[in-house]
Amino acid sequence: MGQSTQTLEGIAVQDGVARLPGSPALEVTLRRSRRARRLSLRVSGLDGRATLTIPPRFPQAQALGFLNERAAWLRKALDRVQAPAPVRPGGTLLYRGNLLELREAEGQRIRLAGDSLLVPPDPSGTRTGPRLETFLKADARAALLPAVERYTTALGRRAKAVTLRDTRSRWGSCTSQGRLMFSWRLIMAPPDVLDYVVAHEVAHLAHMDHSRAFWDCVGRLMPDYTAHRNWLRSYGAQLHSYSFKARSAAESG
């Protein structure tokens, strides 16, 4: 699927991405999965990314034919996904479980003041988003690292490394080598929810599955984890509803 081709009513495929013609054109990630038994077309409710999962030996031409047949459904599904809203002064931002107003204030640092998050003046309208992303990433690391230390100590295991990413499909992960990864957007959730994700991934250092033994381990690390797990299921999409990309001059004007 890495080669470029043109087939089936103009569907182009390059580097594992199918591009369907139209206005606008649609991009769909093509994903081969050894566990897949049938074709599965899904649209992420978090960021609107479309993925077609294909069984290992399923002919690509037939997969693209299926995609072509589902083009109308795909457009409707994408229309229902709300585009991430850019953060800007006068708007709001979820931070540590609290919805705060973003207000401009003199100074070079972002700081908390009551129910507001104060941001430096931004005459061009292009720097507030990246500044807030940098602030949130630093704060997330400052919260996540002590939580990892606390739960690994309680479990009697050690993490080999801890990294932060802006992941869409999962809040955290643990490799068989003991490397932990977390979404920095967790800093926008209530602190106990962030702690739950850490406890969950640390438990994987002992159990690389979701067996009963694994969940018993999570329960020992955080006895009340169910409520925090449910919070993520109910409100996790809100953490992905913010865009921190720099706004263009046209958007700012």
C-alpha positions in Angstrom: 0.0 0.0 0.0 3.0 2.3 0.0 3.1 2.7 -3.8 1.1 5.4 -5.5 -1.7 4.3 -7.8 -4.8 5.5 -9.4 -7.8 3.2 -9.6 -11.5 2.8 -9.0 -13.1 6.0 -10.1 -10.2 8.2 -9.2 -9.3 6.9 -5.7 -5.6 7.6 -5.3 -3.4 5.6 -2.9 -0.1 6.7 -1.6 1.9 5.8 1.5 -1.0 3.9 3.0 -3.5 6.7 2.5 -6.4 6.6 0.1 -7.6 9.9 -1.3 -11.3 10.0 -2.5 -12.2 12.7 -5.1 -14.8 15.2 -4.3 -15.3 18.6 -2.7 -13.5 18.4 -0.4 -11.4 15.3 -1.2 -11.3 12.8 1.7 -8.3 11.0 3.1 -8.6 7.5 4.6 -5.8 5.7 6.3 -5.5 2.1 5.1 -4.4 -0.3 7.9 -3.6 -3.9 7.5 -4.4 -5.9 10.6 -3.6 -9.6 11.3 -6.5 -9.7 13.7 -9.0 -8.3 11.3 -11.6 -10.8 9.9 -13.5 -8.3 7.7 -13.3 -4.7 6.4 -14.0 -2.0 9.0 -14.4 1.7 8.2 -14.3 4.0 11.2 -14.2 7.7 11.9 -12.6 8.9 15.1 -14.9 11.1 17.2 -11.9 12.8 18.6 -10.2 14.2 15.5 -12.2 13.0 12.5 -9.5 10.7 11.2 -11.0 8.0 9.0 -9.4 4.5 9.0 -10.2 1.5 6.8 -8.9 -1.7 8.5 -8.2 -4.5 6.1 -7.6 -8.3 6.8 -4.0 -9.4 5.9 -4.6 -11.1 2.6 -7.7 -9.1 1.4 -7.2 -7.7 -2.1 -6.6 -4.0 -2.1 -8.8 -3.4 -5.2 -11.8 -4.9 -3.4 -11.0 -2.8 -0.3 -11.0 0.4 -2.4 -14.3 -0.7 -4.0 -15.8 -1.0 -0.5 -14.4 2.4 0.3 -15.9 3.9 -2.8 -19.3 2.4 -2.0 -19.2 3.9 1.5 -18.1 7.4 0.4 -21.5 9.0 1.0 -21.7 7.5 4.6 -18.1 8.6 5.2 -18.9 12.2 4.3 -21.9 12.3 6.6 -19.9 10.8 9.5 -17.1 13.4 9.0 -19.7 16.2 9.0 -20.8 15.1 12.4 -17.3 15.4 13.9 -16.8 18.8 15.5 -13.5 20.4 14.4 -11.1 21.3 17.3 -11.7 24.9 18.4 -8.6 27.1 18.6 -7.8 28.5 22.0 -7.8 32.3 22.3 -8.3 35.1 24.9 -11.9 35.4 25.8 -12.5 31.6 25.4 -12.3 28.9 27.9 -10.0 26.0 28.6 -10.3 22.9 30.7 -7.4 22.8 33.2 -7.0 20.2 36.0 -10.7 19.5 35.8 -11.8 23.2 36.0 -13.1 25.3 33.1 -11.1 28.5 33.1 -11.5 31.7 31.2 -8.5 32.7 29.1 -7.6 36.4 29.7 -4.8 38.5 28.5 -2.6 40.1 31.1 0.8 41.9 31.1 3.8 39.7 31.6 5.7 36.9 29.8 4.4 33.9 31.7 1.1 32.1 31.7 -0.3 32.0 35.3 -3.4 30.9 37.2 -5.6 33.6 38.8 -8.8 32.4 40.4 -11.0 31.0 37.7 -8.9 32.5 34.9 -5.8 31.5 33.1 -3.8 34.6 32.3 -1.9 34.7 29.0 0.6 37.2 27.7 -0.7 39.8 25.2 -0.8 38.4 21.6 -1.3 41.3 19.1 -0.8 39.0 16.1 -3.3 36.4 17.4 -0.9 33.6 16.5 1.1 32.8 19.7 -1.5 32.0 22.4 -2.1 28.5 21.3 1.5 27.4 21.1 2.3 29.1 24.3 -0.6 27.3 26.1 0.5 24.0 24.6 4.1 24.5 26.0 2.6 25.4 29.4 0.4 22.4 29.5 3.1 20.0 28.4 5.4 21.2 31.1 2.7 21.0 33.7 1.7 17.6 32.6 5.3 16.3 33.0 5.5 17.9 36.4 2.3 16.0 37.5 2.9 12.7 35.7 6.5 12.0 36.8 5.7 12.0 40.6 2.6 9.9 40.0 4.7 7.3 38.1 7.2 7.3 40.9 4.5 6.9 43.5 2.8 3.9 41.8 5.9 2.1 40.6 7.2 2.3 44.2 3.9 0.9 45.5 4.1 -1.9 42.9 7.8 -2.7 43.4 8.5 -2.2 39.7 10.5 0.4 37.7 9.7 2.3 34.5 12.5 2.4 32.0 11.3 5.7 30.5 8.4 8.1 30.5 7.4 10.1 27.4 4.6 12.5 26.6 2.8 12.7 23.3 -0.4 14.1 21.8 -2.0 10.7 21.1 -5.6 10.3 19.8 -6.4 6.7 20.3 -5.1 6.1 23.9 -4.3 8.1 27.0 -1.3 6.0 27.9 0.7 2.9 27.0 3.3 0.6 28.4 5.7 -1.5 26.4 7.1 -4.9 27.3 10.5 -3.1 27.9 8.8 -0.9 30.6 8.5 2.3 28.7 5.5 4.4 29.6 3.8 6.9 27.4 1.1 9.4 28.4 -1.0 12.0 26.6 0.0 15.5 27.9 -3.7 16.5 27.5 -4.4 14.6 30.7 -3.3 17.7 32.6 -6.7 19.2 31.5 -8.6 16.4 33.3 -9.1 16.3 37.1 -5.9 15.2 39.0 -7.5 11.9 40.1 -8.2 11.0 36.5 -4.6 11.6 35.5 -3.6 9.5 38.5 -5.9 6.7 37.3 -4.2 6.6 33.9 -0.8 6.4 35.5 -2.0 3.6 37.9 -3.4 1.8 34.8 -0.2 1.9 32.8 2.0 1.1 35.8 -0.1 -2.0 36.4 0.9 -3.1 33.0 4.5 -3.4 34.2 3.3 -6.5 36.1 0.5 -7.6 33.7 0.8 -7.0 30.0 -2.9 -7.6 29.4 -6.3 -6.7 30.7 -6.9 -9.9 32.7 -8.7 -10.1 36.0 -5.2 -10.1 37.6 -4.4 -6.8 35.9 -7.6 -5.1 37.1 -7.0 -6.4 40.6 -3.6 -4.8 40.5 -5.1 -1.5 39.3 -7.6 -1.7 42.2 -4.8 -2.2 44.7 -3.0 0.8 43.4 -6.2 3.0 43.2 -9.2 1.4 44.9 -11.7 4.0 43.6 -10.4 3.9 40.0 -13.8 3.1 38.4 -15.2 6.6 38.8 -12.1 8.1 37.2 -12.2 5.6 34.3 -15.9 6.6 33.7 -15.0 10.3 33.7 -12.6 9.6 30.8 -15.3 7.7 28.9 -17.8 10.5 29.4 -15.6 13.6 29.0 -12.4 12.5 27.4 -13.4 13.8 24.0 -13.5 17.3 25.5 -9.7 17.1 26.1 -9.2 16.7 22.3 -11.7 19.5 21.4 -9.0 22.2 21.7 -6.6 23.2 18.9 -3.3 24.7 20.0 -1.9 25.3 16.5 -0.7 28.8 15.6 -3.5 30.7 13.9 -2.8 32.2 10.5 -3.0 35.9 9.9 -6.3 35.4 8.1 -7.8 33.5 11.0 -6.5 36.1 13.4 -8.0 39.0 11.5 
